[in-house]
Amino acid sequence: MIPQQQAKPFISALGLDFGRKRIGVAGCDRTGLIATGITTIERTSFEQDVEQIRQIVNEREVQILVMGLPYSMDGSIGFQARQVQKFTTRLAKALKLPVEYVDERLTSFQAEQLLIGENRSPSRHKGLIDRKAAALILQQWLDVKRANSHSSVATIEY
């Protein structure tokens, strides 16, 4: 009798970088190893924003939303972070999905630096910055999740 291989759990998370004008959206591969930017949503109304996100959620069978939370540099939650929390609470309720927050301080700056490294102008690629920032947010969440799942198992190699 051949032992059945245990299927690896499939992960489908959606990373979001929320802004007043745009929402950067990122997804991950089924194994939860790599986050990539998917799209940038130009914000219009809450209902339309939700509808666009809902389409992505349905296509990708998303199980959880990972929202970047812009803490202040001193680690406190300021005005912008409260706006993000308010939007996220409404979004999670509308989509009936759980949410986890990731500290997104400096992700937009990192995304801009990546663009500069690719010889692209950050001022001409705002949507791309938002997508890359969403991917950085989601990647950070995936890395922490993976590190936590491995920390409970000690392995010794000789």
C-alpha positions as CSV (number, residue, x, y, z in Angstrom):
1,M,0.0,0.0,0.0
2,I,1.4,3.4,-1.0
3,P,1.2,6.0,1.8
4,Q,-0.9,9.0,0.7
5,Q,1.0,12.2,0.4
6,Q,-0.4,14.9,2.5
7,A,-1.4,17.8,0.4
8,K,0.3,21.0,1.3
9,P,-2.2,23.6,2.5
10,F,-3.1,26.0,-0.3
11,I,-2.8,29.7,0.6
12,S,-4.6,32.4,-1.2
13,A,-4.1,35.8,0.4
14,L,-4.6,39.2,-1.1
15,G,-2.3,42.1,-0.1
16,L,-3.6,45.6,-0.2
17,D,-1.9,49.0,-0.1
18,F,-4.7,51.4,0.6
19,G,-4.4,55.1,-0.5
20,R,-6.7,58.0,-1.0
21,K,-6.5,57.7,-4.8
22,R,-5.5,54.1,-5.5
23,I,-5.4,50.7,-3.9
24,G,-2.4,48.5,-4.8
25,V,-3.3,44.8,-5.0
26,A,-1.0,41.8,-4.8
27,G,-1.5,38.1,-4.7
28,C,0.6,35.1,-3.9
29,D,1.3,31.8,-5.5
30,R,-0.6,28.8,-4.2
31,T,2.2,27.7,-1.9
32,G,2.4,31.1,-0.1
33,L,6.1,31.7,-1.0
34,I,6.0,34.6,-3.5
35,A,3.9,37.7,-3.6
36,T,3.5,39.6,-6.8
37,G,1.6,42.8,-7.8
38,I,-1.6,42.1,-9.6
39,T,-3.3,45.4,-10.3
40,T,-3.9,48.9,-9.1
41,I,-7.5,50.0,-8.5
42,E,-8.2,53.7,-9.2
43,R,-10.6,54.6,-6.3
44,T,-14.0,55.9,-7.2
45,S,-16.6,55.0,-4.5
46,F,-16.5,52.4,-1.7
47,E,-19.1,50.3,-3.6
48,Q,-17.0,50.2,-6.8
49,D,-13.8,49.6,-4.9
50,V,-15.4,46.6,-3.2
51,E,-16.8,45.3,-6.4
52,Q,-13.4,45.4,-8.1
53,I,-11.8,43.7,-5.1
54,R,-14.6,41.1,-5.0
55,Q,-13.9,40.1,-8.6
56,I,-10.2,39.4,-7.7
57,V,-11.2,37.6,-4.5
58,N,-13.6,35.3,-6.4
59,E,-11.1,34.6,-9.3
60,R,-8.3,33.8,-6.9
61,E,-10.3,32.0,-4.2
62,V,-8.9,34.4,-1.6
63,Q,-9.2,33.3,2.0
64,I,-7.7,36.3,3.8
65,L,-7.0,40.0,3.2
66,V,-3.6,41.4,4.3
67,M,-3.8,45.1,4.7
68,G,-0.8,47.4,5.1
69,L,-1.3,49.7,8.1
70,P,0.7,52.9,8.0
71,Y,1.9,53.3,11.6
72,S,3.5,56.6,12.5
73,M,7.3,56.5,12.7
74,D,7.0,56.4,16.5
75,G,4.8,53.2,16.2
76,S,1.5,54.9,17.1
77,I,-1.7,54.7,15.0
78,G,-2.3,58.1,13.4
79,F,-5.0,59.6,11.3
80,Q,-4.1,57.7,8.1
81,A,-3.9,54.4,9.9
82,R,-7.4,55.0,11.4
83,Q,-8.7,55.7,7.9
84,V,-7.3,52.4,6.7
85,Q,-8.8,50.5,9.6
86,K,-12.2,52.1,8.9
87,F,-12.1,51.2,5.2
88,T,-10.8,47.7,6.0
89,T,-13.5,47.0,8.6
90,R,-16.2,47.8,6.0
91,L,-14.3,45.9,3.2
92,A,-13.9,42.7,5.3
93,K,-17.6,42.8,6.3
94,A,-18.7,43.3,2.7
95,L,-16.4,40.5,1.4
96,K,-17.0,38.3,4.5
97,L,-13.2,37.7,4.8
98,P,-10.8,37.9,7.7
99,V,-8.1,40.6,7.7
100,E,-4.6,40.7,9.1
101,Y,-2.6,44.0,9.3
102,V,1.1,44.4,8.4
103,D,3.2,47.4,9.4
104,E,3.7,49.1,6.1
105,R,6.0,51.8,7.1
106,L,8.4,52.6,4.3
107,T,6.9,50.1,1.8
108,S,6.0,52.8,-0.7
109,F,9.5,54.2,-0.3
110,Q,11.0,50.7,-0.9
111,A,8.7,50.3,-3.9
112,E,10.0,53.7,-5.3
113,Q,13.6,52.5,-4.8
114,L,12.8,49.3,-6.7
115,L,11.5,51.4,-9.6
116,I,14.5,53.7,-9.6
117,G,16.7,50.6,-9.6
118,E,14.8,49.5,-12.8
119,N,15.5,53.0,-14.3
120,R,11.8,53.9,-14.2
121,S,10.4,57.2,-13.0
122,P,8.4,56.9,-9.8
123,S,6.4,60.0,-10.7
124,R,5.2,58.4,-14.0
125,H,4.5,55.0,-12.4
126,K,2.3,55.7,-9.3
127,G,0.1,52.7,-9.9
128,L,3.1,50.4,-10.2
129,I,4.5,51.8,-6.9
130,D,1.1,50.9,-5.3
131,R,1.2,47.3,-6.7
132,K,4.9,46.8,-5.6
133,A,4.0,48.2,-2.1
134,A,1.1,45.8,-1.9
135,A,3.5,42.9,-2.9
136,L,6.0,44.0,-0.2
137,I,3.2,44.0,2.4
138,L,2.0,40.6,1.4
139,Q,5.5,39.2,1.2
140,Q,6.3,40.4,4.7
141,W,3.1,38.6,5.9
142,L,4.0,35.4,4.1
143,D,7.5,35.4,5.4
144,V,6.3,35.9,9.0
145,K,3.7,33.2,8.6
146,R,6.2,30.7,7.2
147,A,8.8,31.5,9.9
148,N,6.2,31.0,12.6
149,S,5.1,27.7,11.2
150,H,8.7,26.4,11.0
151,S,9.7,27.7,14.5
152,S,7.5,25.1,16.2
153,V,9.4,22.2,14.5
154,A,13.1,21.8,15.4
155,T,15.2,20.1,12.8
156,I,18.7,19.0,13.2
157,E,20.9,18.4,10.2
158,Y,24.2,16.6,10.4
